[in-house]
Amino acid sequence: MTDFVAWPPEFAERYRELGYWQGQTLGDFLAERAAEHGSRIAVVGGDNRWTYQQLDERATRMAHGLLALGIGKGDRVVLQLPNVAEFFEVVFGLFRIGALPVFALPAHRHSEIEYFCRFTDAVAYVIADKFGGFDYRTLAARIPGLRHVLVAGDPGEFQALDSVPADASGPLPDVRADEVAFLNLSGGSTGVPKLIPRTHDDYLYSVRESAEICGLTTESVYMATLPVSHNFTLSSPGVLGALHAGSRIVLTPAPSPDIAFPLIEREGVTITGVVPPIALLWMDSPARGRFDLSSMRLLQVGGARLADEAAKRVETELGCKLQQVFGMAEGLVNYTRDDDPWDLTTTTQGTPISPHDEIRLVDADDVEVAPGEVGQLLTRGPYTIRGYYRADEHNATAFTKDGFYRTGDLVRLLPSGHIIVSGRVKDQINRGGEKVAAEEVENHLLAHEGVHDAVLVGVEDPQLGERTCAFVIPRSPEPSPAELRRFLRERGLAAFKIPDKIELVDEFPYTGVGKTSRRALAQAIKEGLEAR
């Protein structure tokens, strides 16, 4: 795959010698799990309760069915399914034929999906019919050039997923573990997300280690609370870590206490991963008293930093241990460990998965900072990519010449090796774990005929970490904030990217070199809120 930047041969050889890369594909991984845990329940989603053996068989049938449709090795397929059991048969079916899932989130809309399909030359798009009040078939009808749209549910004018033909008699393509398995999404700091190529070898290493760090066993029950295609839910340890350990996976369609808590009680959920706003919602919910949550052993919190005071409440309020998770879809993942002292668990974001995760903290000139000082986090290792998909120009700045990935995070390193996250270098807003690229939203606003200029900034928020505010210099006739929000929705922007607040102003503050001062704008919001 020419669009993939591989690890240098000497690094790949070292990771194989260390046993990190074991030459197993994700398709073979499931077959091995099914052979060991065949009759155990693997996935619970809605009315479906599939055993490991049933999941393996469904994945094989799906693989043959996809081949029959003309989808083959190397083809890209945009996958936008909510937390439903069908996600697993589709994704493992794709893994087995060497086709590449492009993982989209349920919240993505036309702007993102059209880009993913066009940029990857996708041949197919897999969706649910409706979810969360949104009809994905109307979105699919607006995407040009697709050979297939497969729908889990009522297909409308498209093809039903369960009608895919399945002749399981022929051979499947030869898939290698060092090949790209799928394309994941970055947070995206300058527009729509960059695409992250992950190989079978590197991803399964992180999955195996994560499952062990988190103590998963055959008795564990992992609940997918966030979208199952999100990197956190997929692999940290996520649903793949649960499969590795022979655990049971429970899918919840939404994270609200009234939906998630009954599932925890009914299925005996022992572990799940959430972002800070959900953790706060669960701790403050009166529903805690109506359901038995005593099976919960571990609550993972990641995606954004959990405030120290909130972290200290988890064990008391929810009756389970806290595990902080700090990582990125590009690779590096850090966990607090079960044997970490309480003060480190509640105030740090953990230590890396691997002893071969290399970390540097540097200043703006790439000079290493003094011990204990905050610096920009650079990393490389056995599961951190060496380049984005089809992004040579961006890769030249996102990676150092010796292969370190510039994460864009500002962190401090303790003598114990624990990381404390301080903020972001990139002009990116972390809204409750959802990454909002300022430039992308600004470009959409600037497309409105009533907008002269626009700047999006993030401001501190106790629940979401950051909220978004758009400052707009209007043209005449002046658009209202409500009109601008409606315009952004009509352009297909994901709901979490719509500004929480829109302020119409006469001019922006500027820096000494004529750039818009985002710091001054954010300060203006803060002062205005305090004044009110």
C-alpha positions in Angstrom: 0.0 0.0 0.0 1.9 3.0 -1.3 -0.1 5.5 0.9 1.2 3.8 4.0 4.4 4.9 5.8 5.9 1.7 7.3 8.2 1.4 10.3 11.9 1.3 9.2 13.1 -2.4 8.8 15.4 -2.3 11.8 12.5 -1.2 14.1 10.1 -3.7 12.6 12.6 -6.5 13.2 13.2 -5.4 16.8 9.5 -5.4 17.6 9.1 -8.9 16.1 12.1 -10.2 18.1 10.6 -8.8 21.2 7.4 -10.7 20.5 5.3 -7.5 20.2 4.4 -8.2 16.6 3.3 -11.8 16.3 2.3 -12.0 12.7 -1.4 -12.5 13.4 -4.2 -10.8 11.4 -7.4 -9.5 13.1 -9.3 -12.1 11.1 -7.2 -14.9 12.4 -7.4 -13.3 15.9 -11.2 -13.8 15.9 -10.8 -17.4 14.7 -8.4 -18.2 17.4 -10.7 -16.7 20.1 -13.6 -18.6 18.7 -11.7 -21.9 18.9 -10.9 -21.2 22.5 -14.2 -19.7 23.7 -16.7 -21.0 21.2 -19.8 -21.4 23.3 -19.2 -18.3 25.5 -21.3 -15.2 24.8 -19.1 -12.7 22.9 -21.5 -9.9 22.0 -24.8 -8.7 23.5 -26.5 -6.0 21.5 -30.3 -5.4 21.4 -31.9 -8.7 20.9 -28.7 -10.3 19.7 -26.6 -12.6 22.0 -23.9 -14.1 19.8 -21.4 -16.7 21.0 -17.8 -16.5 19.9 -18.5 -19.3 17.4 -21.5 -17.6 16.0 -19.6 -14.3 15.6 -16.8 -16.1 13.8 -19.2 -17.8 11.5 -21.1 -14.6 10.7 -17.8 -12.8 10.0 -16.8 -15.5 7.5 -20.2 -15.4 5.8 -19.9 -11.6 5.6 -16.4 -11.9 4.1 -17.6 -14.1 1.3 -20.7 -11.9 0.8 -18.5 -8.8 0.4 -16.4 -10.6 -2.1 -19.5 -11.6 -4.1 -20.4 -7.9 -4.2 -17.0 -7.1 -5.8 -15.5 -5.7 -2.6 -12.0 -7.0 -2.3 -8.5 -6.7 -0.8 -7.4 -3.1 -0.5 -10.8 -1.5 -1.1 -11.9 1.1 1.4 -15.3 0.9 3.0 -16.6 3.8 5.1 -18.2 2.2 8.2 -20.7 4.3 10.2 -22.6 2.0 12.5 -23.8 2.8 16.0 -23.4 0.3 18.9 -25.0 -2.6 17.2 -23.9 -6.3 17.0 -23.7 -6.0 13.2 -20.7 -3.8 13.6 -18.6 -6.9 14.5 -19.6 -9.1 11.6 -19.0 -6.4 9.1 -15.6 -5.2 10.5 -14.2 -8.8 10.9 -15.6 -9.7 7.5 -13.7 -6.7 6.0 -10.5 -7.7 8.0 -10.7 -11.3 6.5 -10.7 -10.1 2.9 -8.1 -7.4 3.5 -10.6 -4.5 2.7 -10.0 -1.5 4.9 -12.8 -0.1 7.2 -12.7 3.6 7.4 -14.2 4.2 10.9 -16.7 7.1 11.0 -18.6 8.1 14.1 -22.4 8.2 14.3 -22.3 11.9 14.9 -20.6 12.6 11.5 -22.7 14.2 8.8 -22.4 15.0 5.1 -19.4 17.2 5.4 -17.2 14.5 7.0 -18.7 11.5 5.2 -18.4 13.0 1.8 -14.8 13.8 2.5 -14.0 10.3 3.8 -15.6 8.6 0.8 -13.9 11.0 -1.7 -10.4 11.1 -0.1 -10.2 7.3 0.3 -11.9 6.4 -3.0 -14.3 4.3 -1.0 -16.3 1.7 -2.9 -19.0 1.2 -0.2 -20.7 2.8 2.8 -22.2 0.8 5.6 -24.8 2.5 7.8 -27.8 2.0 10.0 -31.1 3.1 8.6 -31.9 5.5 11.5 -30.2 6.2 14.8 -30.7 9.0 17.3 -33.5 10.5 15.2 -31.3 10.8 12.1 -31.9 9.0 8.8 -28.5 7.9 7.4 -30.1 6.9 4.1 -30.8 10.5 3.3 -27.1 11.2 3.8 -26.0 8.2 1.7 -28.2 9.4 -1.1 -26.0 12.6 -1.3 -22.7 10.7 -1.6 -21.6 10.3 -5.3 -19.5 7.4 -6.7 -20.4 4.6 -4.3 -20.8 1.1 -5.7 -22.7 -0.1 -2.6 -24.6 1.3 0.3 -25.3 -1.5 2.9 -27.9 -0.8 5.5 -28.4 -2.5 8.9 -32.2 -2.2 9.2 -34.8 -1.0 6.7 -32.6 -0.5 3.5 -35.1 1.8 1.7 -33.6 2.3 -1.8 -30.3 0.6 -0.8 -29.3 -3.0 0.0 -30.0 -4.6 3.4 -26.9 -5.8 5.2 -28.5 -9.1 6.0 -29.2 -9.7 2.3 -25.6 -9.8 1.3 -25.0 -13.1 -0.6 -22.9 -15.6 1.3 -21.3 -18.5 -0.6 -18.7 -19.7 1.9 -17.1 -22.3 -0.3 -14.4 -20.3 -2.1 -11.0 -19.1 -0.8 -10.5 -15.8 0.9 -7.6 -13.4 -0.1 -4.2 -13.8 1.6 -3.9 -11.1 4.2 -0.6 -10.3 6.0 -0.2 -9.0 9.5 2.2 -6.2 8.4 -0.5 -4.8 6.1 -2.8 -1.9 6.9 -6.0 -3.3 8.6 -8.1 -0.1 8.8 -8.1 3.7 8.7 -9.0 5.4 11.9 -9.6 9.1 12.5 -7.4 11.7 14.1 -8.8 14.5 16.2 -8.1 16.9 13.3 -6.5 20.2 14.1 -6.7 22.0 10.7 -9.9 20.7 9.2 -11.6 17.3 8.7 -9.8 14.5 10.5 -6.6 13.0 9.1 -6.7 9.3 8.5 -4.6 6.9 10.5 -3.4 3.6 9.0 -3.1 0.9 11.6 -1.6 -2.5 10.8 -2.8 -5.9 12.2 0.6 -6.4 14.0 0.8 -3.0 15.7 -2.8 -2.8 16.7 -3.1 -6.3 18.2 0.0 -5.6 20.3 -1.7 -2.7 21.9 -4.9 -4.7 22.4 -3.1 -7.6 24.1 -1.2 -5.4 26.4 -4.2 -3.3 27.2 -6.3 -6.3 28.2 -3.6 -7.5 30.6 -3.0 -4.0 32.1 -6.8 -3.7 32.7 -7.1 -7.2 34.2 -9.6 -8.6 31.7 -10.5 -12.3 32.1 -13.2 -14.6 30.9 -15.4 -13.4 33.8 -15.1 -9.7 32.7 -18.1 -8.0 31.1 -17.0 -4.9 29.1 -19.7 -2.3 28.2 -19.2 -0.2 25.0 -20.6 3.1 26.3 -18.9 5.4 23.8 -19.2 4.7 20.0 -17.8 1.3 19.3 -15.7 2.6 16.4 -13.9 5.2 18.6 -10.3 4.1 19.2 -10.9 4.2 23.0 -13.8 1.8 22.8 -12.2 -0.3 20.2 -8.8 -1.1 21.8 -8.1 0.5 25.2 -8.8 -2.3 26.1 -12.1 -1.9 24.4 -14.1 -4.5 22.6 -11.0 -6.1 21.0 -9.3 -6.4 24.4 -12.5 -8.1 25.7 -12.5 -10.5 22.8 -8.8 -11.3 23.4 -9.6 -12.2 27.1 -12.7 -14.2 26.3 -14.9 -11.6 28.0 -18.5 -10.6 27.2 -19.2 -7.4 25.3 -22.4 -5.4 26.1 -23.4 -2.6 23.7 -25.4 0.3 24.9 -27.0 2.6 22.4 -26.5 5.7 24.5 -24.5 6.6 27.6 -27.4 8.2 29.6 -27.9 6.7 33.1 -31.4 5.6 32.3 -30.1 3.4 29.5 -26.6 2.4 30.7 -27.4 1.7 34.3 -30.1 -1.0 33.6 -27.6 -2.8 31.3 -24.9 -2.7 34.0 -27.3 -4.3 36.5 -28.8 -6.9 34.0 -25.5 -8.0 32.5 -23.2 -7.6 35.5 -20.9 -5.2 33.7 -17.5 -5.0 35.3 -15.7 -2.4 33.2 -16.5 0.4 30.8 -14.8 3.5 29.4 -16.3 7.0 29.3 -15.3 10.6 28.7 -15.3 13.1 31.7 -18.8 14.6 31.0 -20.3 11.2 31.2 -18.4 10.3 34.3 -19.8 13.5 35.9 -23.3 12.8 34.7 -23.2 9.3 36.1 -21.9 10.5 39.5 -24.5 13.2 39.8 -27.4 11.0 38.5 -30.2 10.1 41.0 -30.6 6.9 38.9 -27.6 5.5 40.9 -30.0 4.7 43.7 -32.5 2.8 41.4 -30.0 0.3 40.0 -27.5 -2.2 41.3 -24.1 -1.1 40.0 -22.1 -3.3 42.4 -20.7 -5.4 39.6 -18.7 -2.5 38.3 -15.0 -3.0 39.1 -13.4 -0.3 37.0 -14.4 2.9 35.4 -12.0 4.1 32.7 -12.0 7.9 32.0 -10.2 9.2 28.9 -10.6 11.4 25.8 -10.0 14.5 27.9 -8.4 15.2 31.3 -10.7 14.5 34.2 -10.4 17.2 36.8 -8.6 16.1 40.0 -11.6 16.8 42.3 -13.9 14.8 40.0 -11.4 11.9 39.9 -11.4 11.8 43.7 -15.2 11.3 43.7 -15.4 8.2 41.4 -14.8 5.5 43.9 -17.1 7.0 46.6 -20.0 7.9 44.2 -19.9 4.8 41.9 -18.4 2.2 44.1 -15.7 1.2 41.6 -12.0 2.0 41.0 -11.0 4.7 38.6 -8.5 4.2 35.8 -7.3 7.2 33.9 -6.5 6.7 30.2 -4.6 9.1 28.0 -3.9 8.2 24.4 -4.4 8.9 20.8 -5.6 7.0 17.7 -2.2 7.5 16.3 -0.7 5.2 18.8 0.6 6.0 22.3 -1.7 5.0 25.2 -1.1 5.5 28.9 -3.0 4.0 31.8 -3.0 4.4 35.6 -2.4 0.9 37.0 -4.3 -1.1 39.6 -1.3 -0.9 42.0 -0.8 2.8 41.6 -1.2 4.9 44.8 -4.5 6.7 45.0 -2.9 10.1 44.6 -1.3 9.1 41.3 -4.6 7.5 40.1 -6.6 10.7 40.8 -4.1 13.3 39.6 -2.2 11.8 36.6 -3.0 10.2 33.3 -0.9 7.1 33.8 2.2 5.5 32.2 2.7 4.1 28.7 1.7 0.6 27.6 5.1 -0.5 26.4 8.7 -0.3 27.8 9.6 0.5 24.2 7.3 3.6 24.0 9.8 6.3 23.6 8.9 9.8 24.9 10.5 13.2 24.5 9.3 16.5 26.0 10.5 19.5 24.0 10.0 23.2 23.8 8.9 25.2 20.7 12.5 24.8 19.3 12.6 21.1 19.8 15.0 21.4 22.7 14.3 18.9 25.5 12.8 20.6 28.6 14.3 20.2 32.1 12.9 17.4 34.2 9.5 18.3 35.7 8.8 21.0 33.2 5.9 21.1 30.8 6.9 20.3 27.2 5.4 19.2 23.9 5.0 15.4 23.8 6.8 13.5 21.1 6.6 9.8 20.9 7.5 6.7 18.8 7.1 3.0 19.5 5.8 -0.4 18.4 2.2 0.8 17.9 2.6 4.5 17.0 2.2 5.3 13.3 5.0 6.8 11.2 2.7 8.8 9.0 -0.9 9.6 8.1 -2.7 8.2 5.1 -2.0 10.2 1.9 -0.6 13.1 3.7 3.0 13.6 2.7 3.0 17.4 3.3 1.4 17.1 6.7 3.7 14.2 7.7 6.7 16.4 7.1 5.7 18.6 10.1 3.7 16.0 12.2 6.7 13.7 12.5 10.4 14.4 13.2 13.1 13.2 10.8 13.9 10.3 13.2 10.2 9.2 13.3 8.8 10.8 16.5 5.2 11.7 16.3 4.3 15.3 17.4 1.2 14.6 19.5 0.3 18.2 20.0 -0.1 17.6 23.7 1.5 19.6 26.5 2.5 17.3 29.3 4.6 17.1 32.4 6.5 13.9 33.3 6.8 12.8 37.0 9.9 10.9 38.2 7.7 7.9 38.5 7.1 8.0 34.7 3.5 9.2 35.1 2.2 11.8 32.7 0.2 14.8 33.7 -1.6 16.5 30.7 -1.5 20.3 30.8 -3.1 21.3 27.5 -2.8 21.3 23.7 -0.3 22.9 21.3 -2.5 22.6 18.3 -5.3 25.0 17.7 -7.9 22.4 18.6 -10.8 22.4 21.0 -11.4 19.4 23.2 -15.2 19.5 23.8 -15.9 16.7 26.2 -13.5 14.3 24.4 -14.8 15.3 20.9 -12.1 17.2 19.0 -13.2 20.3 17.2 -10.9 21.9 14.6 -11.3 25.6 14.7 -10.3 26.1 11.1 -12.9 23.7 9.8 -15.8 25.5 11.6 -14.5 28.9 10.6 -14.4 27.9 7.0 -18.0 26.8 7.1 -19.0 30.1 8.7 -17.1 32.1 6.1 -19.2 30.4 3.4 -22.3 32.3 4.7 -22.8 35.5 2.7 -23.5 37.4 5.8 -20.1 36.6 7.5 -17.1 38.8 6.9 -14.8 37.0 9.2 -15.0 34.3 11.9 -12.9 32.9 14.7 -13.7 29.9 16.9 -12.2 29.6 20.3 -12.5 27.2 23.3 -13.3 28.4 26.8 -13.0 26.5 30.0 -16.1 24.6 31.1 -16.5 22.5 34.3 -18.5 19.8 32.6 -17.1 19.5 29.0 -13.6 20.7 29.7 -14.1 23.3 26.9 -17.0 24.8 25.1 -16.9 26.6 21.8 -17.6 30.2 21.0 -17.6 31.7 17.5 -16.8 35.4 17.1 -18.3 36.7 13.9 -17.8 40.0 12.1 -21.0 40.2 10.1 -21.8 41.8 6.7 -25.1 43.6 6.0 -27.7 42.3 6.3 -26.6 40.9 9.6 -27.3 37.2 10.3 -28.6 36.1 13.7 -26.8 33.5 15.7 -29.7 31.2 15.2 -29.5 31.6 11.4 -25.8 30.8 11.5 -26.3 27.6 13.5 -29.0 26.6 11.1 -26.7 27.3 8.2 -24.0 25.1 9.7 -26.4 22.2 10.3 -27.6 22.5 6.7 -24.0 22.2 5.5 -23.8 18.8 7.2 -21.6 19.7 10.1 -21.6 17.3 13.1 -23.7 18.5 16.0 -20.8 18.6 18.4 -19.0 21.1 16.1 -21.9 23.6 16.1 -20.6 26.5 18.3 -22.1 26.6 21.8 -22.2 30.3 21.5 -22.0 32.8 18.6 -21.1 36.4 19.3 -21.4 39.1 16.7 -18.6 41.7 17.0 -17.3 44.8 15.1 -13.7 43.7 15.1 -11.2 41.2 16.4 -8.2 41.9 18.7 -4.9 41.3 16.8 -1.4 40.3 17.8 1.7 42.4 17.0 2.1 40.6 13.6 -1.5 41.1 12.6 -2.8 37.6 13.5 -6.1 37.2 15.3 -5.5 36.9 19.0 -7.5 33.8 20.1 -6.2 34.2 23.6 -7.7 37.7 23.8 -11.0 36.5 22.4 -11.2 33.7 25.0 -10.4 36.1 27.7 -13.2 38.4 26.5 -15.6 35.5 26.8 -14.4 34.7 30.3 -14.7 38.4 31.4 -18.2 38.6 29.9 -19.4 35.5 31.7 -17.9 36.7 35.0 -19.6 40.1 34.5 -23.0 38.4 34.0 
